[in-house]
Amino acid sequence: MNAPNKSGWKPEMQIAESGFLGGPVTSTGNRGLMLEEPLLFEIGRSDVTGVDLPEIDPSAPTRLGGLERSEAIGLVGLTEPETVRHYTRLSRQNYGIDLGFFPLGSCTMKHNPRLNEKMARLPGFADVHPLQPVSTVQGALEVMNELAHWLITLTGMHGVAMSPKAGAHGELCGMLCIRAALEARGDKRDVVLVPESAHGTNPATAAFAGFRVEDIPATPEGRVDVAALKARLGPDVAAVMITNPNTCGLFEKDFREMADAVHAAGGFVYCDGANFNAIVGKVRPGDLGVDAMHINLHKTFSTPHGGGGPGSGPVVLSEALAPFGPMPFTARTADGVVHLVEEESASEFGHTQAFGRLTAFHGQMGMFTRALTYILSHGADGLKQVAEDAVLNANYILRSMEDILHAPFGASGPCMHEALFGDKDFTNGLSTLDVAKGLIDEGYHPMTVYFPLVVHGAMLVEPTETESKAAIDQFITAFRGVVERALEGDEALKQAPYYSPRRRLDETGAARKPKLAFEG
Amino acid sequence: MRYLPLTDTDRQAMLAKIGASSVDDLFVDVPEVARLDGPIHGLPMHASEMAVERHMKKLAAKNLVAGEVPFFLGAGAYRHHVPASVDTIIQRGEFLTAYTPYQPEIAQGTLQMLFEFQTQVARLYGCAVANASLYDGSTACWEAVAMATRVTKRKRAVLSGALHPHYAEVVKTMAHYTGDEIADALPSITPDPELAGLIGRIDEETACVVVQYPDILGRIADLTPVAEAAHAKGALLVVVNTEPVALGAIKSPGEMGADIVVGEGQALGVGLQFGGPYLGLFAVRDPKHVRQMPGRLCGETTDAEGKRGFVLTLSTREQHIRREKATSNICTNSGLCALAFTVHMTLLGEKGLRELAAENHRLACLAADRLAKVPGVEVLNNGFFNEFTVMLPGRPAREIIRGLADRGVLGGVSLGRLYPGVAALEHALLVAVTETTTEEDIERLAEELEAAIKETAQ
């Protein structure tokens, strides 16, 4: 086995020799740069602040309607140096893309360009109020309008709703457009068909939008069972929700045929665009018969995931659904002015059938500036290269692993931007979870595990296009090593990770007796 | 392309390993009808950092920056000073480029921060438990209504007329499709909130009554009677707060008997950002309601060595487990905005938040007194925190605000913008004042308002 890195560390070095474990117990619990950190509420004090403000004048008159707070809030404060140190120490217990390879399938953990951050912080975008007179926010509205134009053109669609705040919110937006379109024609159909491999948000969204959800099975090759779908179509089917490329990492090659059948039966086609990164600049969903598709700006267009949001989920719409898109949106008139079309001006712009309003203001402006910066940096040619490199990297991993790791759909042809594996050949009770935890010890964030549900012990690996071949080769070496241990039944893997800030955490205990806030 | 590390040599080597002759072989499953002959037509090609920056700066320059002029807008988004260290921390790559903490062993930074955030929000709201955040205040408001219908198994929500109209619109949009009934109203233009009318609208079919505090006109009232009336009919009280700084000065909603407290957290740490991303806050007073809550929850536990650690918990409520039976379809929260809120709140602490609230209120009182002296201006509110309603009898507030903007003063939010077509509200203007407002700003607003009123024919 070759040394997997150039740091001087060699695999044949024993743990004690490398000096990492096996040293003396420390009095602090710290281990060199691995630092323990108490909770804010254990170190903060109620009389300390890190912001210099005028002392309260108790004799100053107030007009608080007699509701002055009499009880303590229970907050604690830290000075600036203490605050910076506390959160910097916490940050070091996190894994991020900046630290290493993060192949979390269906999440598209690509590099977040720093130019995006810089542009979003320009005061002209960051320090502007959503209700300023529109004459004072023309540049902000132009960003929305320009991004909308890119999204429509890249997808070959007719319109776009910009206000949804995340992918799941975009799904909701698309499904409400479908509800509104059906209502407008007095159509009572209420069944939504969702493949069993779909992300959990799909059925949850359809149910939230007032539809009844029915599953559609997958074929053994990992795609939607077209015959089953067609057989189920009828006057009660409002829509299908299909992810393309799908959650098994495959392109739904019969998508157009399915879409045509759904349309012929009077239904609509919702496409979950979570995996748009595989086809951006390369395939236009509009050419496949899509009526609505959300785009996760935090996936394909690199806005940061931020430890779980904020996301942004604009929804592109077909000609049939665009009239029902929600308020507000932007429109540029011949005089070059960009208008913010809201409830009062809707009729002026011929948009009288909007299904309503999804959020208080206009959408995730801070994400729009970042996404537009990313798109302008890449251009039409660069985006096409994004899709090609993302797909190339995933296929490279698929073909570099399938000799030792079960690839249930490896024979179905090339994968798209993610490679799917299963744990059926592991021995001695070892499972996908153990491999994931073993990868943590190797310095990687694990892949998505146990999703999609259609594969036993699923491992969904999405490398993205922003990794070098050297980084991917190094990952493959580490991944193969852990998989080999799982195939051999290495008992030690069941206790992994050993080298992370925490060992395996008791999730069952956490749920049985939830402790959701600091007490004391 | 500066973001794409593969070289052509790499690509060839990788294709050889795969056994494909070109990258197009990997797209063989794309049907003929959807294949393109090259980059999508009609779009520009890639550009350098410098070129992109030039373009974006040109667009940014077309906006009037709030911090560069006298600025008085609020109505659900407030301009506060954000300490410099907040942005430093949220830009750390370990926070910025992490994802939802699915692997808790290497996500303790995000998880412990969320635990601290949940504790801060619960205490601020006077509640037992807060979640790890939602998209924004308006969507949190809908989630509260949806939760109340689950808890009470009733389908009717009564909205106070003084709830932010955009929040009411979001609730009505969603309820239309879920089959819930929403009873809404317009705000009454009175110096104090009219609670008697609201209480009269609560009946045995009511799942919840939704009240904003301080309300859309900036007024403050003790909501204890509303809580008692709601509870007497078996309904829940949902209190909406759009300005968390206010709760440094006034009683918490939990103290007054609110069952669910939701709000917008943008005012602390997040900044204006033209409306998003913002930060939805969600808390419940009674821990027995925890399992009906939407969104992610972080809980304390221990690891295999017995050390304290944190995990996402109670996920059996959520979409990835429950699918169509989930409490909400929400997947992500507003993690980085929650971090910004928590760092700002940590810098403030109990002492700083109280001082910040006092300073906001002091300046707002100054502004109200000064504007009341302008001929043709009447201050509506008896009570307020940092935002109040100004009446301009006989003058269209919206035109006056546009006129002020032309003269470099962002003078407030006209109610005509929020309630288009409602004649009774056309003469009303919301004025928000924070610690960032100077006494010179207030004087300038008074002078410009006086001039504008004189110029506007009655």
Interface residues (C-beta under 8 A of the other chain):
Chain A: E37 L39 L40 F41 G44 R45 S46 D47 V48 T49 G50 V51 L53 P54 E55 I56 D57 A60 P61 T62 R63 L64 G65 G66 L67 E68 R69 S70 E71 A72 I73 G74 L75 V76 G77 L78 E80 T83 V84 H86 Y87 T88 L90 S91 R92 Q93 N94 Y95 G96 I97 D98 L99 F102 L104 C107 M109 H111 N112 P113 L115 E117 K118 M119 R121 L122 P123 G124 F125 A126 D127 V128 H129 P130 L131 Q132 P133 S135 T136 V137 Q138 G139 A140 E142 V143 E146 W150 T153 L154 K165 A166 G167 A168 H169 E171 L172 L176 R179 H199 G200 T201 P203 A204 T205 A206 A207 F208 A209 G210 V213 L250 F251 K253 D254 F255 R256 I279 G281 K282 V283 R284 D287 L288 H298 P304 H305 G306 G307 G308 G309 P310 G311 S312 P326 E342 E343 E344 F355 G356 R357 L358 T359 A360 F361 H362 G363 Q364 M365 G366 M367 T369 L372 T373 L376 S377 H378 G379 A380 D381 G382 L383 K384 Q385 V386 E388 D389 V391 L392 N393 N395 Y396 L398 R399 S400 G413 P414 A436 K437 I440 H445 P446 T448 F451 E465 T466 E467 S468 K469 A471 Q495 P497 S500 P501 R502 R503 R504 L505 D506 E507 G509 A510 A511 P514 K515 L516 A517 F518
Chain B: M1 R2 Y3 L4 P5 L6 T7 D10 R11 A13 M14 L15 K17 I18 G19 A20 V23 D25 L26 F27 V28 D29 V30 P31 V33 A34 R35 L36 G38 P39 I40 H41 G42 L43 P44 M45 H46 A47 E49 A51 V52 E53 H55 M56 K57 K58 L59 A60 A61 K62 N63 L64 V65 A66 G67 E68 F71 L73 A75 G76 A77 R79 P83 S85 D87 T88 I89 I90 Q91 R92 G93 E94 F95 L96 T97 A98 Y99 T100 P101 Y102 Q103 P104 E105 I106 A107 Q108 G109 T110 Q112 M113 F115 E116 Q118 T119 Q120 A122 R123 L124 A128 V129 A130 A132 S133 Y135 D136 G137 S138 T139 H164 H166 Y167 E169 V170 K172 T173 M174 H176 Y177 T178 G179 D192 R219 I220 A221 D222 L247 G248 A249 I250 K251 S252 E255 E264 G271 L272 Q273 F274 G275 G276 P277 Y278 V290 R296 L297 C298 G299 E300 T301 T302 D303 A304 E305 K307 G309 F310 V311 T313 L314 S315 T316 E318 Q319 H320 I321 R322 R323 E324 K325 A326 S328 N329 I330 C331 T332 N333 S334 G335 L336 C337 L339 V343 M345 T346 L347 L348 G349 E350 K351 G352 L353 R354 E355 L356 A358 E359 H361 R362 C365 A368 N381 N382 G383 F384 F385 I401 R402 A405 D406 L410 V413 R417 L418 P420 G421 E435
